[in-house]
Amino acid sequence: LAKALERITAKCYVMAISHDMFFPPRDCEAEQKMIPGCELRLLSAVEGHMALNGFDPELVAQVDRNVSELLAITV
């Protein structure tokens, strides 16, 4: 995994959800650290992973803001 992740050259964010039990932020952070120049973005949602099903409009807004920011980066 480390060898694959360290080869990523694109600007990227790892977006972890604060209460996600499937993909805990600590696991996401460990993988994020293996990607050069990658940023960890912690999204807040008490519903955890289930908030991705549209239960939490604020989580959707957080994802949209981060993706929009990432796509606005010019190289």
C-alpha distances in whole Angstrom, upper triangle without the diagonal:
4,5,5,6,9,10,11,15,17,18,17,17,15,18,18,21,23,24,21,21,18,16,17,17,16,13,13,14,11,9,11,12,9,10,14,17,15,18,18,20,22,24,27,28,29,28,25,23,26,27,25,28,31,32,32,33,32,28,29,30,28,25,28,28,25,24,27,27,24,25,28,27,28,27
4,5,5,6,9,10,14,16,17,16,16,15,18,19,22,24,25,23,22,20,17,18,18,16,13,13,13,10,8,10,10,6,8,11,14,14,16,16,20,21,24,27,28,30,30,26,24,28,29,27,30,32,34,33,34,32,29,29,31,28,25,28,28,24,24,27,26,23,25,28,25,27,25
4,6,5,7,9,13,15,17,17,18,17,21,22,25,27,28,26,26,23,21,22,21,20,17,16,16,14,11,13,12,8,10,11,15,15,18,19,22,24,27,30,31,33,33,29,27,31,31,29,32,34,36,35,36,35,31,31,33,30,27,30,30,26,25,28,27,24,26,28,26,27,24
4,6,6,7,11,13,15,14,16,15,19,20,23,26,27,24,24,22,19,21,20,19,16,15,16,14,11,12,13,9,9,11,15,14,17,18,21,23,25,28,29,31,31,27,25,28,29,27,29,31,34,33,33,33,29,29,30,28,25,27,27,24,23,26,25,21,23,26,24,24,23
4,5,6,9,11,12,11,13,12,15,17,20,23,24,22,22,20,17,18,17,17,14,12,13,11,8,8,9,6,5,8,11,10,13,14,17,19,22,25,27,29,28,25,23,26,27,24,27,29,31,30,31,30,26,26,27,24,22,24,24,21,20,23,22,18,20,23,21,22,20
4,6,8,11,12,12,14,14,18,19,23,25,27,25,25,23,20,21,19,18,16,15,14,12,10,10,9,6,5,6,10,10,14,15,19,21,24,27,29,31,31,28,26,30,30,28,31,32,34,33,33,32,28,29,29,26,24,26,26,22,21,24,23,19,21,23,21,22,20
4,6,9,12,12,15,15,19,21,25,27,29,27,28,25,22,23,22,21,19,17,17,16,13,12,12,9,7,8,11,12,15,17,20,23,26,29,31,33,33,29,28,31,31,28,31,33,35,34,34,33,30,29,30,27,25,26,26,23,21,24,23,19,20,23,20,20,18
4,6,8,9,12,13,16,19,22,25,27,25,26,24,20,22,20,20,18,16,16,15,12,11,12,9,6,7,9,9,13,15,18,21,23,26,28,31,31,27,25,28,28,25,28,30,32,31,31,30,26,26,26,24,21,22,23,19,18,20,19,15,17,19,17,17,15
4,7,9,12,14,17,20,24,26,29,27,29,27,23,24,22,23,21,18,18,18,15,13,13,12,8,7,8,9,13,16,18,21,24,27,29,32,32,29,27,30,30,27,30,31,34,32,32,30,27,26,27,24,22,22,22,19,17,19,18,14,15,17,14,14,12
4,6,10,12,15,19,22,25,27,25,27,25,22,23,21,22,21,17,17,18,15,13,14,13,9,9,8,9,12,14,16,20,21,25,27,30,30,27,25,28,27,24,27,28,31,29,28,27,24,23,23,21,18,19,19,15,14,15,14,11,11,13,11,11,10
4,7,10,13,16,20,22,25,24,26,25,21,22,20,21,20,16,16,17,15,12,13,13,9,9,7,6,9,12,13,17,19,22,25,28,28,25,24,27,25,23,26,27,29,27,26,24,22,21,21,18,16,17,16,12,11,13,11,8,9,11,8,10,9
4,7,9,13,16,19,22,20,22,21,18,19,16,18,17,13,13,15,12,9,12,12,8,9,8,5,7,9,10,14,15,19,21,24,25,22,20,23,22,20,23,23,26,24,23,21,19,18,18,16,13,14,14,10,9,12,11,7,10,12,10,13,13
4,6,9,13,15,18,17,19,18,15,16,13,15,14,10,11,13,11,8,11,12,10,11,9,6,5,6,6,10,12,15,18,21,21,18,17,20,19,17,21,21,23,21,20,18,16,16,16,13,11,12,12,8,8,11,10,8,11,13,12,15,16
4,6,10,12,15,13,16,15,11,12,10,11,11,7,8,10,8,6,10,11,9,12,11,7,6,5,6,8,10,14,16,18,19,15,14,18,17,15,19,20,21,19,20,18,15,15,16,13,11,14,14,10,11,14,13,11,14,16,16,19,19
4,7,10,12,11,14,13,10,11,9,12,11,8,9,12,11,9,13,15,13,15,14,10,8,6,5,6,7,10,12,15,15,12,12,15,13,12,16,16,18,16,16,14,11,12,13,10,8,11,11,8,10,13,13,12,14,17,17,20,21
4,6,9,8,11,10,7,7,5,9,9,6,8,11,11,10,13,15,15,17,17,13,11,7,6,5,6,9,10,12,13,9,9,13,12,11,15,16,17,15,16,14,11,13,14,11,10,14,14,12,13,16,16,15,18,20,21,24,25
4,6,5,9,10,8,7,7,10,11,9,11,14,14,14,17,19,19,21,20,16,14,11,9,6,5,6,6,9,9,6,7,10,9,9,13,14,14,12,14,12,9,11,13,10,10,14,14,13,15,18,18,18,20,22,23,26,28
4,6,9,11,10,8,6,10,12,11,12,15,16,15,18,20,20,23,22,18,15,12,10,6,6,5,6,7,9,7,9,12,11,12,15,16,15,13,15,13,10,14,15,12,13,17,16,15,18,20,20,20,23,25,25,29,30
4,6,9,9,7,8,11,12,12,14,16,17,18,20,22,23,25,25,21,19,15,13,10,9,8,6,5,7,4,7,10,10,12,14,16,14,13,16,14,12,15,17,15,15,19,19,18,20,23,23,23,26,28,28,32,33
4,6,6,5,7,10,10,10,13,15,15,16,19,20,21,24,24,20,18,15,13,11,10,10,8,8,8,4,5,8,9,10,13,15,14,13,16,15,12,15,17,15,14,18,19,18,19,22,23,22,25,27,28,31,32
4,6,5,9,11,10,11,14,15,16,17,20,21,22,26,26,22,21,17,17,14,14,13,12,11,10,7,7,10,12,13,15,17,16,16,20,19,16,18,21,19,18,22,23,21,22,26,26,25,28,31,31,34,35
4,6,10,11,10,10,14,15,15,16,19,20,21,24,25,21,20,17,17,15,14,15,13,13,12,8,7,10,12,12,14,17,17,17,20,20,16,18,21,19,18,21,23,21,21,25,26,24,27,29,30,33,33
4,6,8,7,7,10,11,11,12,15,16,17,21,21,17,16,13,13,12,12,14,13,14,13,9,8,11,13,12,15,18,18,18,20,19,16,17,20,17,16,19,21,18,19,23,23,21,24,27,27,30,30
4,5,5,6,9,10,11,12,15,16,18,21,21,18,16,12,13,11,12,12,12,12,13,9,9,13,14,14,17,19,19,18,21,19,16,18,20,17,17,20,21,19,20,24,23,22,25,28,27,31,31
4,5,5,6,9,10,10,12,14,15,18,18,15,13,9,9,7,9,11,12,13,14,10,11,15,15,15,19,20,20,18,20,18,15,18,19,16,15,19,19,16,18,21,21,20,23,25,25,28,28
4,5,5,6,9,10,11,13,15,18,18,15,14,10,12,10,13,14,15,16,17,14,14,18,18,19,22,24,23,22,24,22,19,21,23,19,19,22,22,19,21,24,23,22,25,27,26,29,30
4,5,5,7,9,10,11,13,17,18,15,14,11,13,12,14,16,17,18,18,14,14,18,19,18,21,23,24,23,25,23,20,22,23,20,19,22,23,20,21,24,23,22,25,27,26,29,29
4,5,5,6,9,10,11,14,15,11,11,8,10,10,12,14,16,17,17,14,13,17,17,16,20,21,22,21,22,21,17,19,20,17,16,19,19,16,17,21,20,18,21,23,22,25,25
4,5,5,6,9,10,13,13,10,9,6,9,9,13,15,17,19,20,16,16,20,20,19,23,24,25,23,24,22,19,21,22,18,17,20,20,16,18,21,20,18,21,23,22,25,25
4,6,5,7,10,12,14,11,11,10,13,13,16,19,20,22,22,19,18,22,22,22,25,27,27,26,28,26,22,24,25,22,20,23,23,20,21,24,23,21,24,26,24,27,26
4,5,5,7,11,12,10,11,10,13,14,16,19,21,22,23,19,18,21,22,21,24,26,27,26,27,25,22,23,24,21,19,22,22,18,19,22,21,19,21,24,22,25,24
4,5,5,8,9,6,7,6,10,12,15,18,20,22,22,19,18,22,22,20,24,25,26,25,25,23,20,21,22,18,17,20,19,15,16,19,18,15,18,21,19,21,21
4,6,7,9,7,8,8,12,14,17,20,23,24,25,22,21,25,25,24,27,29,30,28,29,26,23,25,25,21,20,23,22,18,19,22,20,18,21,23,20,23,22
4,6,9,8,11,11,15,17,20,23,25,27,27,24,23,26,27,25,28,30,31,30,31,29,25,26,27,24,22,24,24,20,20,23,22,19,21,24,21,23,21
4,6,5,9,10,14,16,19,23,25,27,27,24,23,26,26,24,27,29,30,29,29,27,24,24,25,22,20,22,21,18,18,20,19,15,18,20,18,19,18
4,6,9,12,15,18,21,24,27,29,30,27,26,29,29,27,30,31,33,31,31,29,26,26,26,23,21,23,22,18,18,21,18,15,18,19,16,17,16
4,7,10,13,16,19,23,25,28,29,26,25,29,27,26,29,30,32,29,29,27,24,24,24,21,19,21,19,16,16,18,15,13,15,16,13,15,13
4,7,10,13,16,19,22,25,25,22,21,25,24,22,26,26,28,26,26,23,21,21,21,18,16,18,17,13,13,16,14,11,14,16,13,15,15
4,6,10,13,16,19,22,23,20,20,23,22,20,24,24,26,23,23,21,18,19,18,15,14,16,14,11,12,15,12,10,14,15,13,16,16
4,6,10,13,16,18,20,16,17,20,19,18,22,22,23,21,21,18,16,17,17,13,13,15,14,11,13,15,14,12,16,17,16,19,20
4,6,10,13,16,17,15,15,18,16,15,19,19,20,17,17,15,12,14,13,10,9,12,11,8,11,13,12,11,15,16,16,19,21
4,7,10,12,14,12,13,16,14,14,18,18,18,15,16,13,11,13,13,9,10,13,12,10,13,16,15,15,18,19,19,23,24
4,7,10,11,9,11,13,11,11,15,14,14,11,12,10,7,10,10,7,8,11,11,10,12,15,14,15,18,19,20,24,26
4,7,9,8,11,12,10,11,15,14,13,10,11,9,7,10,11,8,10,13,13,13,15,18,17,18,21,23,23,27,29
4,5,5,8,9,7,9,12,11,10,7,10,8,6,10,11,10,11,14,15,15,17,19,20,21,23,25,26,30,32
4,5,9,9,8,11,13,13,11,9,12,11,10,13,15,14,15,18,19,19,21,23,24,24,27,29,30,33,35
4,6,6,5,9,10,11,8,8,12,11,10,13,15,14,15,18,19,19,21,23,24,25,27,29,30,34,36
4,5,6,8,10,12,10,10,13,12,10,12,15,13,13,17,18,18,19,22,23,23,25,27,28,32,33
4,5,6,8,10,10,11,13,13,10,12,15,14,13,16,18,17,18,21,22,22,23,26,27,31,32
4,5,6,8,7,9,12,13,10,12,15,15,14,17,19,19,19,22,24,24,25,28,29,33,34
4,5,6,5,5,8,9,7,8,12,11,11,14,16,16,17,19,21,21,23,25,27,31,32
4,5,7,7,9,10,7,7,11,11,10,12,15,15,15,17,19,19,20,23,25,28,30
4,6,8,10,12,10,9,13,14,13,14,17,18,17,20,22,22,23,26,28,31,33
4,5,6,9,8,7,10,12,12,13,16,17,17,18,21,22,22,25,27,30,32
4,6,9,9,9,12,13,14,15,18,19,19,21,23,24,25,27,29,33,35
4,5,5,7,9,10,11,13,15,16,17,19,20,22,23,25,27,30,33
4,5,5,6,9,10,10,12,14,15,16,18,20,21,22,25,28,31
4,5,5,6,9,10,10,12,14,15,16,18,20,21,23,27,29
4,5,5,6,9,10,11,12,14,15,17,18,20,22,25,28
4,5,5,6,9,10,11,12,14,15,16,18,20,24,26
4,5,5,6,9,10,10,12,14,15,16,19,22,25
4,5,5,6,9,10,11,12,14,15,17,21,24
4,6,5,6,8,10,11,12,14,16,19,22
4,6,5,6,8,10,10,12,15,18,21
4,6,5,6,9,10,11,13,16,19
4,5,5,6,9,10,11,15,17
4,5,5,6,9,10,14,16
4,5,5,6,9,12,15
4,6,5,7,10,13
4,5,6,9,11
4,5,8,11
4,6,10
4,7
4
